[in-house]
Amino acid sequence: MHATQEVKDVESDVRSIPSVPADSLNHGVGVKVNLYAFAGVAASISPLEAYAIGLLVTSCSVKRAFEFGTYKGVSTTLIALNLAENGKVWTLDLPDETSASPVLNIAKSSERQIASESGKGSLIPDDLLSRVEFLRQDSALFDTNPVVESMDLVFVDGAHSAEYVRNDSERGGKCCG
């Protein structure tokens, strides 16, 4: 969410979303959320974000999830841990061996560095890999036709530039069933 402060498009401004106390997130839901700790991982999510992702996946009984932006696999792990029985998460990121530049603009050098790093998905525990399908290509080129309206959840957390957030959100919306 911190990266959204840099998005200048009024339609993308998330500050209008009401805030709620963290202890009210699972009020009345009565579900068990599985968490996995990744201490000291750069560009990772906060414990509150991890809990929120796990709660969303569990409480909605998500069986098919699609993630834009694998990076090291922290959020992929949380989604996979909390999927319904026989669930699967498809996660899309650039190939490790890519030397080509991303198709859309990524202005921040730190974001460009993350995009070019190898080891995408490397933190996903071995026992969860059977629940994960890795897709390796630029999301600006991704054809959503094979997964149109087939996903219970789409999580957009790829490149944080305005162009990629818009692209991934539009493509992700087509995937929801």
C-alpha positions as CSV (number, residue, x, y, z in Angstrom):
1,M,0.0,0.0,0.0
2,H,2.9,2.4,0.6
3,A,3.7,2.5,-3.1
4,T,0.2,3.7,-3.9
5,Q,1.1,7.1,-2.5
6,E,3.2,7.7,-5.6
7,V,0.3,7.0,-8.0
8,K,-1.0,10.4,-9.1
9,D,-4.1,9.1,-10.9
10,V,-7.2,10.1,-8.8
11,E,-9.0,7.0,-9.8
12,S,-6.2,4.9,-8.2
13,D,-6.2,6.8,-4.9
14,V,-6.8,4.3,-2.1
15,R,-6.9,6.9,0.7
16,S,-10.7,7.0,0.4
17,I,-11.0,3.4,1.6
18,P,-12.1,3.4,5.2
19,S,-9.7,2.2,7.8
20,V,-10.6,-0.4,10.4
21,P,-8.9,-1.6,13.6
22,A,-6.7,-4.7,13.0
23,D,-8.5,-6.7,15.7
24,S,-11.8,-6.3,13.9
25,L,-10.6,-8.0,10.7
26,N,-11.9,-11.4,11.6
27,H,-14.8,-10.4,13.9
28,G,-17.4,-13.0,13.6
29,V,-15.7,-14.9,10.8
30,G,-14.4,-17.8,13.0
31,V,-11.8,-19.0,10.6
32,K,-8.2,-20.2,11.1
33,V,-5.6,-18.2,9.3
34,N,-2.2,-19.9,8.5
35,L,0.8,-17.6,8.6
36,Y,4.4,-18.1,7.7
37,A,7.2,-15.9,8.9
38,F,9.8,-14.4,6.6
39,A,12.1,-12.4,8.8
40,G,14.3,-9.8,7.1
41,V,13.1,-10.3,3.6
42,A,13.4,-7.1,1.6
43,A,10.4,-5.8,-0.3
44,S,8.2,-8.0,1.7
45,I,4.7,-7.5,3.2
46,S,4.0,-6.5,6.8
47,P,2.6,-9.0,9.4
48,L,-0.8,-7.1,9.1
49,E,-0.8,-7.5,5.4
50,A,0.1,-11.2,5.7
51,Y,-2.8,-11.7,8.1
52,A,-5.2,-9.8,5.9
53,I,-4.2,-11.9,2.8
54,G,-4.6,-15.1,4.8
55,L,-7.9,-14.1,6.2
56,L,-9.3,-13.1,2.8
57,V,-8.2,-16.4,1.2
58,T,-9.6,-18.5,4.1
59,S,-12.8,-16.7,4.7
60,C,-13.7,-16.6,1.0
61,S,-12.8,-20.3,0.6
62,V,-10.6,-19.4,-2.3
63,K,-9.7,-22.5,-4.4
64,R,-8.2,-20.7,-7.5
65,A,-6.1,-17.6,-7.1
66,F,-4.0,-15.6,-9.5
67,E,-1.1,-13.4,-8.4
68,F,0.6,-10.6,-10.4
69,G,4.1,-10.4,-9.1
70,T,5.8,-13.4,-7.5
71,Y,9.1,-11.8,-6.4
72,K,10.5,-14.2,-3.8
73,G,7.2,-15.8,-3.0
74,V,6.1,-14.4,0.3
75,S,2.5,-13.6,-0.6
76,T,2.4,-16.7,-2.9
77,T,3.2,-18.7,0.2
78,L,0.4,-17.1,2.3
79,I,-2.1,-17.6,-0.5
80,A,-1.1,-21.2,-1.0
81,L,-1.2,-21.9,2.8
82,N,-4.8,-20.7,3.1
83,L,-6.3,-22.1,-0.1
84,A,-9.3,-24.4,0.1
85,E,-8.6,-28.1,-0.3
86,N,-7.0,-29.0,-3.6
87,G,-6.6,-25.2,-4.3
88,K,-4.0,-23.7,-6.6
89,V,-2.4,-20.3,-7.1
90,W,-1.0,-19.2,-10.4
91,T,1.7,-16.6,-10.0
92,L,3.1,-14.4,-12.8
93,D,6.4,-12.7,-12.9
94,L,9.2,-12.0,-15.3
95,P,11.5,-14.9,-16.1
96,D,14.8,-15.1,-14.1
97,E,16.9,-15.2,-17.2
98,T,15.3,-12.1,-18.8
99,S,17.7,-9.5,-20.0
100,A,14.9,-7.6,-21.8
101,S,13.5,-4.4,-20.3
102,P,9.9,-4.5,-19.0
103,V,7.4,-3.5,-21.7
104,L,5.8,-0.7,-19.6
105,N,7.6,2.1,-17.8
106,I,9.1,1.5,-14.4
107,A,10.5,4.8,-13.3
108,K,12.0,3.9,-9.9
109,S,15.4,2.2,-10.1
110,S,14.7,0.1,-7.0
111,E,11.6,-1.3,-8.8
112,R,13.6,-2.0,-11.9
113,Q,16.2,-3.9,-9.8
114,I,13.5,-6.1,-8.2
115,A,12.1,-6.9,-11.7
116,S,15.5,-8.1,-12.9
117,E,16.5,-10.2,-9.9
118,S,16.7,-13.9,-10.1
119,G,15.2,-16.4,-7.6
120,K,11.6,-15.5,-8.1
121,G,9.5,-17.8,-5.9
122,S,12.7,-19.1,-4.1
123,L,11.2,-18.7,-0.6
124,I,8.1,-20.8,-1.2
125,P,8.4,-23.9,1.0
126,D,8.9,-27.2,-0.9
127,D,5.7,-28.7,0.6
128,L,3.6,-25.9,-1.0
129,L,5.1,-26.0,-4.5
130,S,2.4,-28.5,-5.7
131,R,-0.2,-25.8,-5.1
132,V,1.7,-23.2,-7.2
133,E,1.9,-22.8,-10.9
134,F,4.6,-20.4,-12.1
135,L,4.0,-18.3,-15.2
136,R,7.1,-16.5,-16.5
137,Q,6.5,-13.5,-18.7
138,D,5.9,-9.7,-18.6
139,S,2.3,-9.1,-17.4
140,A,1.9,-6.5,-20.1
141,L,2.1,-9.4,-22.6
142,F,0.1,-11.9,-20.6
143,D,-2.9,-13.4,-22.4
144,T,-5.7,-13.7,-19.9
145,N,-7.9,-15.8,-22.3
146,P,-7.0,-19.2,-20.7
147,V,-8.0,-18.0,-17.3
148,V,-10.8,-15.5,-18.0
149,E,-13.5,-15.6,-15.3
150,S,-12.0,-18.7,-13.7
151,M,-10.3,-17.3,-10.5
152,D,-11.8,-16.8,-7.1
153,L,-9.2,-14.2,-6.1
154,V,-6.7,-12.0,-8.0
155,F,-3.9,-10.4,-6.1
156,V,-2.1,-7.5,-7.9
157,D,1.4,-6.9,-6.4
158,G,3.7,-6.8,-9.4
159,A,5.7,-3.7,-10.6
160,H,4.4,-0.7,-8.6
161,S,4.5,1.8,-11.5
162,A,1.1,3.4,-12.4
163,E,1.3,1.7,-15.8
164,Y,1.7,-1.8,-14.4
165,V,-0.8,-1.3,-11.6
166,R,-3.4,-0.3,-14.2
167,N,-2.4,-3.0,-16.6
168,D,-2.4,-5.8,-14.0
169,S,-5.6,-4.6,-12.4
170,E,-7.5,-4.5,-15.7
171,R,-6.2,-7.9,-16.8
172,G,-6.8,-9.3,-13.3
173,G,-10.4,-8.1,-13.4
174,K,-11.0,-10.3,-16.5
175,C,-9.7,-13.4,-14.5
176,C,-12.3,-13.2,-11.7
177,G,-15.3,-15.5,-12.2
